[in-house]
Amino acid sequence: MNDIKFTKTNGGLARKSASEDPISGLLLYNMNGAGASSTPFVFGSADGQIKGFEAVSVGESTAYVKKFSFPEQLEECNINYEKYVGTALGELQKAKNFVHYHVTEFFRMNPAGTLYLMLANADVTVDGIAILQNYSNGTIRQLGVQTSSDNAASYQTALSAMEANHKPASLVLTKSGKNLDLDDFTEDSLATAGRCNVSELIGCDFDTTKVNELGDYAYIGCIGTIIGAISAANVNESIAWVQKFPLGFNSPALTNGNLIKNVSEGNQDLINGNRYIFVRTYVGDANCYFNDSHTEDVDTSDYAYIENVRTIDKACRGIRKNLLPYMNSPIKIDSSTGKIDPMTVSYLQSIASDALVDMEKAGEISGYSVEIDPDQNVLSTSELEVIVKKVPVGVIRKMNVKIGYTTNL
């Protein structure tokens, strides 16, 4: 019918989040982009080509990066989503659908987020995360990576190096579960001491329509959704918070295609105990949610959950920003005692505390202390030790409710 149609765009007001906590990265690749019979992404300015991306070198490969502030930019880049209407889609279109789906999922979970998207025609593996973080000038707080191998240890090494250069981030890995069995998730624990910056996602929406529109990409975890949820969460919040993070999936499943409703509670407990992140349901609730916010660290670690890592990373960034102007500055010594001047100690403690004051006001930590020992021999060492302690905000992971009858109250 003839009519006047309206399409609402988003992002024209250039609204920004109040902090850099939501800045995120996503690394995706075209699984059909390599080989003699491949159907790769083509980047350029011609009709049909993906445009608006900047080429970057990743090892011996080339990847393409663009900053997204709103999902409508996908159409400007010629990354369109084609729906299944009974006719099979080509492999290249499925790859484009895959990119479109995960980017729009990110913005569905966090419309105020910022996303640095890296695309490639092959798995860029570990090298890509440092390139993308540098491209963002070190502002990315959480990264989602589609990978093809079990290389979590290498990712942790790379993330530790980034942290040493004051660019800390949390990373969620996901890979195709198409050829995996349930035993691969129930028998293999991810827990490894010190692997606190890496998590593994094995949950997805295995909706029949999505399977037709994404093909083999339907077996990739819901990486755009989880990175959007992390970016939308305050740093102290678990993405498994039922009230705040309902996912709205039609067919929550594991990445091997097993619908979660067909996975026994016992097996779900095993998978959760092995520190995987997946999508679960609750009896009496029609929605679905992430089971938890595990990192691959051991469950006794202070950094066993993504929110633990994000909170301390934010504190480190804030304290460093406040103390950095005082690097190589003079420090006054009390001439009668040889100790650091008490006024100087008090002032530097206050400067270091400012970032934590803001975090406490925001409800991201429960309390803190900053201590500088005035007896330090700064004249000999030229080093100043600052001791910071934080009391975190807890997360209710289990509830025990006692209920019964009584003859009186």
C-alpha positions in Angstrom: 0.0 0.0 0.0 1.1 3.5 -0.8 2.1 5.3 2.4 4.6 7.5 4.2 7.0 5.4 6.2 9.2 6.5 9.1 12.4 4.8 10.2 13.7 5.9 13.6 17.4 6.3 13.8 19.5 6.4 16.9 22.6 8.1 18.0 22.0 11.5 16.5 22.1 13.2 19.9 25.6 11.7 20.5 24.7 10.9 24.1 27.6 9.3 26.0 27.7 7.2 29.1 29.0 9.0 32.2 32.1 6.9 32.4 34.3 4.7 30.2 33.0 1.5 31.9 30.8 0.5 29.0 33.5 0.8 26.3 33.8 -2.7 24.8 35.4 -4.7 22.0 34.2 -7.5 19.8 36.3 -9.7 17.5 34.5 -11.7 14.9 35.6 -13.6 11.9 34.0 -15.1 8.7 34.4 -18.9 9.0 34.0 -19.1 5.3 36.6 -16.5 4.6 39.6 -18.7 3.9 40.3 -21.4 1.4 40.0 -21.9 -2.4 36.2 -22.1 -2.3 35.8 -19.3 0.3 33.3 -16.5 0.4 35.2 -13.8 2.2 34.2 -10.4 3.4 35.4 -7.7 0.9 36.2 -4.3 2.4 36.2 -1.2 0.3 33.9 1.5 -1.0 32.3 -0.2 -4.0 28.7 -1.3 -4.0 28.1 -4.4 -1.8 31.5 -4.1 -0.1 31.8 -3.5 3.6 32.8 0.1 4.0 33.8 2.5 6.7 36.3 0.1 8.4 40.0 0.8 8.9 42.5 -1.9 7.9 45.0 -3.0 10.7 47.8 -5.5 10.6 47.4 -8.4 12.9 50.5 -10.6 12.7 50.7 -11.7 9.1 47.0 -11.0 8.5 44.8 -8.0 8.0 41.8 -7.2 10.0 39.3 -4.3 9.9 38.2 -2.1 12.7 35.4 0.4 13.3 34.0 2.2 16.3 30.2 1.9 16.7 28.1 4.2 18.9 24.7 2.9 17.7 23.5 -0.1 15.7 22.2 1.9 12.7 25.9 2.3 11.6 25.7 -1.3 10.4 23.5 -0.4 7.5 25.9 2.5 6.6 28.6 -0.1 6.4 26.6 -2.4 4.1 26.3 -5.0 6.8 22.7 -5.9 6.4 20.6 -8.7 7.9 18.6 -10.8 5.5 15.7 -12.8 7.0 14.9 -16.4 6.1 11.7 -16.6 4.0 11.9 -20.2 2.8 14.9 -19.7 0.5 18.3 -20.8 1.7 20.7 -18.0 2.3 24.3 -17.9 0.9 27.2 -18.4 3.2 28.4 -14.8 2.9 25.0 -13.5 3.8 25.0 -15.8 6.9 28.3 -14.4 7.9 26.9 -10.8 7.5 23.8 -11.9 9.5 26.1 -13.2 12.2 28.0 -9.9 12.6 24.7 -7.9 12.4 23.1 -10.1 15.1 25.8 -9.8 17.6 26.4 -6.1 17.2 22.6 -5.4 17.5 22.5 -7.7 20.6 25.2 -5.6 22.2 23.2 -2.4 21.8 20.0 -4.2 22.8 21.6 -4.9 26.2 23.2 -1.5 26.4 22.0 1.3 24.1 24.5 3.7 25.7 27.5 1.4 25.0 30.4 2.0 22.7 31.7 -0.9 20.7 35.0 -1.3 18.8 34.3 -4.0 16.2 37.1 -6.0 14.6 36.3 -8.2 11.6 38.5 -10.6 9.7 38.3 -13.4 7.2 40.2 -15.8 9.6 40.6 -16.2 13.3 43.0 -13.4 14.4 43.6 -15.3 17.7 45.4 -13.7 20.5 47.2 -11.0 18.5 43.9 -9.2 17.8 43.0 -8.2 21.3 46.1 -6.0 21.9 45.7 -4.4 18.5 42.0 -3.6 19.2 42.9 -2.3 22.7 45.6 0.0 21.3 43.2 1.2 18.6 40.8 2.3 21.3 43.7 4.1 23.1 43.4 1.6 26.0 39.8 2.5 26.8 38.2 -1.0 26.2 37.0 -2.5 29.5 35.5 -5.8 28.2 36.2 -7.9 25.1 34.3 -10.6 23.3 36.2 -12.9 21.1 35.1 -15.6 18.7 37.9 -18.2 18.5 38.5 -21.6 17.0 40.8 -23.2 19.5 41.4 -23.8 23.2 43.9 -21.0 23.8 42.6 -19.4 27.1 46.1 -19.6 28.6 47.5 -17.5 25.8 44.7 -15.0 26.1 45.4 -14.6 29.8 49.1 -14.0 29.1 48.2 -11.3 26.6 45.7 -9.7 29.0 48.3 -9.7 31.9 50.7 -7.9 29.6 48.0 -5.4 28.7 47.3 -4.9 32.5 51.0 -4.3 33.1 50.7 -1.5 30.5 47.7 0.0 32.4 45.1 -1.3 29.9 43.3 -3.9 31.9 40.2 -5.7 30.5 38.0 -8.7 31.0 37.6 -11.1 28.1 34.9 -13.6 27.2 35.8 -16.3 24.7 33.3 -18.3 22.6 33.8 -20.9 19.9 31.6 -23.1 17.8 30.0 -26.0 19.7 28.7 -27.7 16.7 30.9 -30.8 17.0 30.9 -30.9 20.8 29.1 -33.3 23.1 27.5 -32.6 26.5 30.4 -34.4 28.0 32.8 -31.8 26.8 31.1 -29.3 29.2 30.3 -31.6 32.1 33.7 -33.3 32.4 36.2 -30.6 31.6 36.7 -27.9 34.3 38.1 -24.5 33.2 39.4 -23.6 36.7 43.0 -22.6 36.5 44.7 -20.5 39.2 45.4 -17.0 38.1 43.3 -17.1 34.9 41.1 -14.3 36.2 40.7 -12.1 33.1 39.2 -14.8 30.8 35.8 -16.4 30.8 34.2 -18.9 28.4 30.7 -18.6 27.1 28.8 -21.7 25.9 25.2 -20.3 25.9 23.2 -19.1 22.9 19.7 -18.6 21.5 19.1 -21.7 19.3 15.9 -20.4 17.8 14.9 -22.2 14.6 14.7 -19.0 12.6 18.2 -17.9 13.8 19.5 -21.3 12.7 18.1 -20.8 9.2 19.5 -17.2 9.1 22.9 -17.9 10.7 23.7 -21.4 9.6 26.8 -22.7 11.4 27.2 -19.4 13.2 24.1 -20.3 15.3 26.5 -22.6 17.2 28.6 -19.6 18.4 27.8 -18.3 21.9 25.7 -15.1 22.4 28.9 -13.0 22.6 27.3 -9.7 21.6 24.6 -10.2 24.3 27.1 -11.0 27.1 29.4 -8.1 26.3 26.4 -5.8 26.1 25.3 -7.0 29.6 28.8 -6.6 31.1 29.1 -3.1 29.7 25.6 -2.2 31.0 26.4 -3.5 34.5 28.0 -1.4 37.2 31.4 -2.9 37.8 30.2 -4.6 41.0 27.1 -6.2 39.5 26.8 -9.8 38.3 25.4 -10.2 34.8 23.3 -13.1 36.3 21.2 -10.6 38.3 17.7 -11.8 37.5 16.0 -8.4 38.0 18.4 -6.4 35.8 19.5 -8.8 33.1 16.7 -10.8 31.5 17.9 -12.0 28.1 14.6 -12.6 26.2 15.8 -15.6 24.2 13.3 -17.8 22.4 15.2 -21.0 22.7 18.1 -20.8 25.3 20.6 -23.5 24.5 24.2 -24.7 24.8 26.4 -24.0 21.8 26.2 -27.6 20.8 22.5 -27.2 20.0 21.2 -28.8 23.2 18.2 -26.8 24.3 18.7 -25.9 28.0 15.2 -27.3 28.8 16.6 -30.7 27.7 19.7 -30.5 29.9 19.1 -32.1 33.3 19.6 -30.0 36.4 22.4 -32.3 37.5 24.3 -31.6 34.3 23.6 -27.9 34.5 25.2 -28.0 38.0 28.2 -29.8 36.6 28.6 -27.3 33.8 28.3 -24.4 36.2 30.8 -26.0 38.6 33.2 -26.3 35.7 33.0 -22.5 35.5 31.3 -22.1 32.1 28.9 -19.3 31.4 25.7 -20.4 29.8 22.0 -19.4 29.6 19.6 -20.9 32.1 15.9 -20.6 33.1 14.1 -20.6 36.5 10.9 -22.5 37.3 8.0 -20.2 37.2 9.8 -17.6 35.1 9.3 -17.5 31.3 12.5 -15.5 30.7 16.1 -16.7 30.7 19.4 -15.5 32.3 23.1 -16.1 32.5 23.9 -18.8 35.1 26.7 -16.8 36.6 29.7 -14.5 35.9 32.5 -17.0 36.2 36.1 -16.2 35.3 38.4 -19.2 34.6 40.1 -18.6 37.9 39.6 -21.1 40.8 36.5 -20.6 42.8 38.5 -19.7 46.0 40.2 -16.7 44.2 39.3 -13.1 45.0 38.9 -12.8 41.3 36.6 -15.8 40.6 33.9 -13.6 39.0 33.9 -10.9 36.3 32.6 -8.2 38.7 35.5 -8.8 41.1 38.0 -8.1 38.3 36.1 -5.1 36.8 35.8 -3.5 40.2 39.5 -3.7 41.1 40.5 -2.7 37.5 38.4 0.4 37.8 40.0 1.2 41.2 43.5 0.7 39.7 42.7 3.0 36.7 41.2 5.7 38.9 44.0 5.7 41.5 46.7 5.7 38.8 45.0 8.6 37.1 45.0 10.6 40.3 48.6 9.8 41.4 50.2 10.1 37.9 50.7 13.9 38.1 52.9 13.3 41.2 55.3 11.0 39.5 58.9 12.3 39.8 57.7 15.2 42.0 59.5 16.3 45.1 58.4 14.9 48.5 58.9 16.7 51.7 60.8 15.1 54.6 60.4 16.1 58.2 63.9 17.3 59.1 63.6 16.4 62.8 62.5 12.8 62.3 63.7 11.8 58.8 60.1 10.6 58.1 57.8 11.7 55.3 56.2 15.0 56.3 52.8 14.2 57.9 51.0 16.8 55.8 52.4 15.2 52.6 51.3 11.8 53.8 47.8 13.1 54.4 47.6 14.9 51.1 48.7 11.9 49.0 46.4 9.6 50.9 43.5 12.0 50.0 44.6 12.1 46.3 44.7 8.3 46.1 41.3 8.0 47.9 39.4 10.3 45.5 38.7 7.6 43.0 37.5 5.2 45.7 35.3 7.9 47.2 33.4 8.1 43.9 33.2 4.3 43.7 31.8 4.1 47.2 29.2 6.8 46.4 28.2 4.8 43.3 27.7 1.7 45.4 30.5 -0.1 43.6 32.5 -0.8 46.8 31.3 -1.0 50.4 34.3 0.8 51.9 38.1 1.4 51.6 41.2 2.5 53.3 44.4 4.1 51.9 47.6 4.0 54.0 51.0 5.5 53.5 53.7 4.5 56.0 55.5 7.7 57.0 58.6 5.7 58.0 59.4 4.8 54.4 63.0 5.7 53.5 62.1 7.5 50.3 65.4 9.4 50.3 67.2 6.1 49.7 64.8 4.2 47.5 62.9 7.0 45.6 59.9 4.7 46.0 56.6 5.4 47.7 54.4 2.5 48.8 50.7 3.1 49.0 48.5 0.3 50.5 44.9 0.3 49.4 42.2 -2.0 50.8 38.7 -2.3 49.5 35.6 -3.9 51.0 33.6 -5.2 48.0 29.9 -5.3 47.4 28.5 -8.9 47.7 26.4 -10.9 45.3 23.6 -13.2 46.5 24.3 -16.4 44.7 22.1 -18.7 46.9 19.2 -18.1 49.2 18.1 -20.5 52.0 14.5 -19.9 53.2 13.2 -21.8 56.2 9.5 -22.2 56.2 7.1 -24.3 58.3 4.0 -24.3 60.5 3.8 -23.2 64.1 1.1 -23.1 66.7 1.7 -19.4 67.5 3.9 -16.5 66.5 
